Structures are given as structure tokens and as C-alpha cells.
Amino acid sequence: MLLDDREVFYGGAAGGGKSDALLMAGLQYADVPGYAAILFRRTFADLALPGALLERSMEWLGPTDAKWNGQEHRWTFPSGASLSFGYLDTENQKYRYQSAEFQFIGFDELTQFSESQYRYLFSRLRRLRDVETPLRMRSASNPGGTGHEWVRRRFIDERGANGRIFIPAKLDDNPYLDRNSYAESLSELDPVTRAQLMAGDWDVQAGGLKFQRQWFEIIDQAPQGMHWVRFWDLAATEAKPGRDPDWLAGLKLAEREGVYYVGDVRRLRATPKDGDDLMAQTAALDGVETTIAIEQEPGASGKKLIDHYQRYALKGFTVYGRRATGNKELRSNPVSSAAQAGNVKLVRGAWISNFLDEIDAFPLGRHDDQVDALSGAFAELFIPRKPRKARMIQL
């Protein structure tokens, strides 16, 4: 609100007070005769939602000397200044304002608008020669939405160009918000939307670049008699308040006639001891017939860790260390191709929702531990196995 710069965007996490900031900025010069401001949402229904701009203005201005015109959706102040509310639910509705004149124009949830709508409204930003009220174009939004790309380009990639200013919005900007309960509500969202709304992440985007959740058929039972492999990605660290660490993830996979079956996924944010316990318990449930493969880090430390599992933590099971080659996206290409062809099926279980959320967001999501486990298990199925030698039993 202290900035007189022409174009400022306040964007990022939900709950940072963006709508309040726009309404306050619109009212900032309501004591100046002739001052005119307007606030836009994409539709009138958006304006009228509980807690949205119209309702907030009623709460703030109802007890004052400002007068409300419901037909025009406009507040008029004793000074003669005005604050209007508008909407642009179609592209051509921007021309409704072609003869209007405003010193302040605000867009709430800018990513719901088209770039042409936003840029056209600059033509309505003007004032008389002797008026000192600054001309201001203000907007606020979360990441995501149909306009995500152009908003990101204009204010993030081209930050500072032509005097444009970007102010990040964060949950902590709003001290009155119950942050813990709101974060708990956001935890139900898919990883991409959660990162956009909780962290204000403009880099994360909707999924579907490598995998799409509709490619994966969910079945009740896998065929019998297949050879299963369980691949573990060991990226886990212990969860602590305010952190979003990686997971220990183990995915169980089998193949028959070119169709791949994901039988189970286990994951945990854990200490090394807790991780060892989970892996040992899972191995006991899978049985000794299931091959266990573990991603092996390069160097002596990686060899030592695999030796630990072979000799102690997973003693009695078939355990291999596998070094990862190439980047994560390249490693995922073979199984991505199989999934796109409809040849990767998921055996129904409580793990599926988290798996699909992560894989749909890959490679732009926050986590990729289950994807790494899937790629590793897929590659493990194609490693030649030496036949076991028959043992002579003396009767």
C-alpha cells in the first residue's frame, strides 16, 4: 500500500490476506474528490461468495457514511470518491468499460483472467492533469488457474521489467489465520495444488508430463504365480514441524505377458532404525520369493549400506544393490511408456491415492520417491537371473 508504482502483483500462498490487501488499496484514496477505483473478479458469483470482496466491503463500510448502490455495485463516499465492483466472465466484457476512467484497478485471483483482459484495462487507468492521486494497477492471486503461465511470465520471469513489482504472499503474512488447521485442510489436496496454495510455489505445475492417473487401471487382484520384486528408494528423513522431507518408499511390482502389476507401496518418513524395521517387516510379509532391490549410492558408503541390509537388516532374503544411472526422468521413460499403453495396473489398496497424486505431479511435484521406486522395480524385472543350482539331498 505504500508503493506508488503503477503495477504491483501480490501473489503466492492462500491465506496471506491478498483480498484484504486489494480492498484496502482500493479504499486508500477514498477521501480524495473524484477518485474512482474498481475491483474485479472473473464472475459476479465470485464477487458474492461468503467472505469475498462484496461481503467484506459490506462489513467494513456498512457502519460508515459511504452509500451503497446495489444496482451499480458501487460505494460512494462523502468526498465524491467511489469504489466499484466488476466482473469479466467473457472475453468481450472488457469492452463494457471502454468509456470508464479509474485511478485504481484491482484484480482478485488474477490467474482466472486472460492476459488480454488484464492488459486492456490499462487503457482505463487515467486521471486529470492536476490530480496527484497515483495511477495504480494492483492484482493478487494464488499460483495455478488458466492464467498461471502468463501471470508467472509477467511478474516472476520478467520481474522488474517496465517497473512491475512482485510481492510474494505467505501464510505467515496473516497472523490471524489458524495456520495449523488450515495446513491440515490443505494436506488433503494433490501435491501440486498443495504446493501452490500452501507454499505459493509458482514453479510447480499441473501433472501429466510423464504420467497421467487415468492411465492406471485399478484391479482387485493380480494374477497368481508371478515373480515379484520390491524396490526401495532410501531418500527418507525424519518428519519435523515446518518441514516436508522425503520418504522411504518401497514398491512391489510383477510382470506377465507385457502387463505390469503394482501390488503394494510402503512408505515412511523415519529414522534409519524405523526404516530398517519397516523394510524387515515388509520383507517378511512379501516372502523369500520376492526379490529385494535397493538404490545404492555411489562410493564406499553406498556399498557399506547394502552390505548392512544383506548381512543384518534383511538377512535371509535375496537383496541387491542397484546404482541409478541417468536422471530421474530418463529412468522413468520405459515405465511411463508402458503406463500410457494401459499396461500398468494397480492392485487395490490404501496406498493408491498417494501414489497417483505423486506420479501425476512428476517431475514437477515436491516428491518423487514412489516414482523412483517404480522406475527401479521396472528395471529390476529386466535384469537376467542366473538359475539356482539344484542341491543334492542325501536320504
C-alpha positions, 0 to 999 in steps of 0.5 A: 500500500505504500508503493506508488508504482503503477503495477504491483502483483501480490501473489503466492500462498492462500491465506496471506490476506491478498483480498484484504490487501486489494480492498484496502488499496482500493479504499486508500484514496477514498477521501480524495474528490473524484477518485474512482477505483474498481475491483474485479473478479472473473464472475459476479458469483465470485464477487458474492461468495461468503467472505469475498470482496462484496461481503467484506466491503459490506462489513467494513463500510456498512457502519460508515457514511459511504452509500451503497448502490446495489444496482451499480455495485458501487460505494460512494463516499462523502468526498465524491470518491467511489469504489466499484465492483466488476466482473469479466466472465467473457472475453468481450466484457472488457469492452463494457468499460471502454468509456470508464476512467479509474485511478485504481484497478484491482484484480482478485485471483488474477490467474482466472483472467486472460492476459488480454483482459488484464492488459486492456484495462490499462487503457482505463487507468487515467486521471486529470492533469492536476490530480496527484492521486497515483495511477495504480494497477494492483492484482493478487492471486494464488499460483495455478488457474488458466492464467498461471503461465502468463501471470508467472511470465509477467511478474516472476520471469520478467520481474522488474521489467517496465517497473512491475513489482512482485510481492510474494504472499505467505501464510505467515503474512496473516497472523490471524489465520489458524495456520495449523488447521488450515495446513491440515485442510490443505494436506488433503489436496494433490501435491501440486495444488498443495504446493501452490496454495500452501507454499505459493510455489509458482514453479510447480505445475499441473501433472501429466508430463510423464504420467497421467492417473487415468492411465492406471487401471485399478484391479482387485487382484493380480494374477497368481504365480508371478515373480515379484520384486520390491524396490526401495528408494532410501531418500527418507528423513525424519518428519519435523514441524515446518518441514516436508522431507522425503520418504522411504518408499518401497514398491512391489511390482510383477510382470506377465505377458507385457502387463505390469502389476503394482501390488503394494507401496510402503512408505515412511518418513523415519529414522534409519532404525524405523526404516530398517524395521519397516523394510524387515517387516515388509520383507517378511510379509512379501516372502523369500520369493520376492526379490529385494532391490535397493538404490545404492549410492555411489562410493564406499558408503553406498556399498557399506549400506547394502552390505548392512541390509544383506548381512543384518537388516534383511538377512535371509532374503535375496537383496541387491544393490542397484546404482541409478544411472541417468536422471530421474526422468530418463529412468522413468521413460520405459515405465511411463511408456508402458503406463500410457499403453494401459499396461500398468495396473494397480492392485487395490489398496490404501496406498493408491491415492498417494501414489497417483497424486505423486506420479501425476505431479512428476517431475514437477511435484515436491516428491518423487520417491514412489516414482523412483521406486517404480522406475527401479522395480521396472528395471529390476524385472529386466535384469537376467537371473542366473538359475539356482543350482539344484542341491543334492539331498542325501536320504 
